[in-house]
Amino acid sequence: MNHYTTNFVKVNPDKGNCGWDCDQMASTSGYSFTSKKPIGTPSSNGWLFNYGPGLGKLMGWYNDRYPGLRFVVTENGWGNATQADISDELNDHERCSYYRDYIGNMSAVAALKGIKVEAYFAWSLMDNYEWADGFTTRFGLTYVNYETQKRTPKMSSEWFRQHVTSLKSLPTDGKPLPECPKPQLAEAVFVV
């Protein structure tokens, strides 16, 4: 399964032949239809929200409806608009928090309900050309300078290496994964 975000949903009456948006007879939004509050931390790309329980709840729903499934998460990741300062790209605390929240919640639900998760793949190993956003949104654990093609691991990459890559199976204790490091602030230079 691919899972990036969770949305609020409300029923919409059938408005006739107006395509997929009407065929589903529902409206979706990352913002509550009543309070207008986001479901989780919004990304700068407009459609992605960090709501960690979403993946676990979806797996739980599938498992309740179709018991005994085995899951392979083929895509799951956080994208943000390209930043002007490379240090903002490399200190990607929100991406790290996204992975911590999603993998941690998936692990807790899998342990609670006996769900078999066979594999998990982060999207993406490195920044790339995104079909909807081109080079303006970055999903990678590794920063790519598109002009020189130089690759630099981001903070989330190191966290992922330390706490996720070595796992042979999901944790079964239901406890959260270790915290992500706080972003390193650039040194301020004052000219008087």
Disulfide bonds with the S-S distance in Angstrom:
Cys18-Cys22 1.60
Cys96-Cys180 2.23
